[in-house]
Amino acid sequence: MNTKIILVIAAIVLIGAGGWFGYYLYNKPHGSAALETASSSVIADTLYQQYAQNEHKADSMYLGKVIEVKGVLAAIDHNGEIDILELSPQKTGGGISCQMFPHEKGTTTPYPAIGSNITIKGKCTGFLMDVSLVDCGVE
């Protein structure tokens, strides 16, 4: 009888600890890739061409990694609380789409003027029509 009680108490403690850990991970603040060290630095046109020519090879070099991309700011899109900066659109219509890390409410970050050269650091999530970077920050 004592072993059953001990097992029930142990199970309750483990379930409670697992629930608390899950809750902690769910509510953990999301970090900006701009604060991490970049694994590589590349020019926007080169990055796009690498993905357009051989997506699998480019994925092995960039996918899931924090990279630093240099290029010309072509557009700034506002999608609710998220800003998306577009770098160097190609003749085919594709470019580098950089989803900026959302800042605290009430603060605004002035972006460089359209047409200026900028460097953005973010985590590469792959290629659709554009090469996508998330959690970005302007360097």
N, C-alpha and C positions, 0 to 999 in steps of 0.2 A: 504494500500500500504506500509506503514512503517513497519508493522509487517512482510510482505513478505521479505523485504530487510533485516530486522534483523534476520529472520530465515535462509535466504540464507548465510548471513555472519557468523552466528553461525555454520551452517553446514560446511562451508569452513574451519573455524577455527578448528572444531572437527576433520574433515578429515585430515587436516594438522598435528594436534597434534598426531593423531593416526599413521599417516605415519612416523612422526619423531620418535615416541616411538618404532615402529616396526624396523626401521632402526637402532636405538640405540641397541636394543636387539640382532639383527642379527650380529652386529659388536662388541658386548661386548666380551672382552677377556675371554677365557676359563680358568678356574682355576684348579689347581692341587689338587687332593684329598689328596696328601701328606701333605698339609698345614692345613687340617681339623683334628678334633679330631676323633679318631677311636671309633666306638661304641662297638667293641669287638676285642679280640686278640685270634688267633687260630693257631694251627700247621697245615701245609699244608696237611699232610696225613689225619688228622682228618677232615678237611674241605672237602676234596675230598670224604672220606667215608660217611660223613653226606649227601652229595648230591647224591652219588651213591645209598644209602639205601632208602632215602625218600626226593625226590627233593622238594616236596611241603612244608614239614616241614623246610628244610634248607632255602628255599626261604623266608619263614616267618621270619627267624632269620637274614638273610644276604642280601637279594636282595635289591639293591638301597642304601645300607648303606656303609659307609667307614669302612673297617676292616683292621686289621694288621695281616699279615700272615707270619709265620716263617717256613723256610724250607731250603732245599738244592737246590742251583742253578744248574739246569741240562743242560740248553742250553740258548743261546742268539741268537735270530733271528733278522735280520735287514730287514724291509719291507719299502723301501723308506726312509722317514724321521722318521719312527716309529720303535722303538725297542720293542721287545717282549721277556720277560724273562720267562722261563719255570721253575717251581718249582716241585721237587719230582715226577717224572713220576711214575705211578703205573704199576703193572704187566699187567693190562688190557689196558695200553696205555694212560690212562688219567692222568692229573695232574692239576696244577694251571697255567693258562696262564695270564701273567701280562703285559698289554699294557702300556708302560711307557709314562709319560706325555712328549710331545715334548718340547724340550728346545729351546732357541733362536738359530737361525742359527749362525754357526761359533763357537759354544761352544760344547765341548764334555764332557760327564760325564763318567769317568772310572767306569765300573761295577766290582764287586768282581769276583774273578776267579771261573770258573765252578768247582763245587764240594764243594764250601764253603757254610757255613751256613749264610743266610741273612734274614732280615726282610723287608717286602715290605708292604706299606700302599696303598690301592686303593679302588675304588668303585666297589662292586660286581654287575655284570650284569647277573648272572645266570649260567646255566650248559648246555653244549652241550656234547662234548666228554671230555672237560676240564671245570673246573670252571674258569670263566672269570672275571678278574679285569681290570678296565680301569683307566686312569689318575693316574697311580701309581708313586710312588717315593720310592727309597731305603732309609730305615731308618738307 
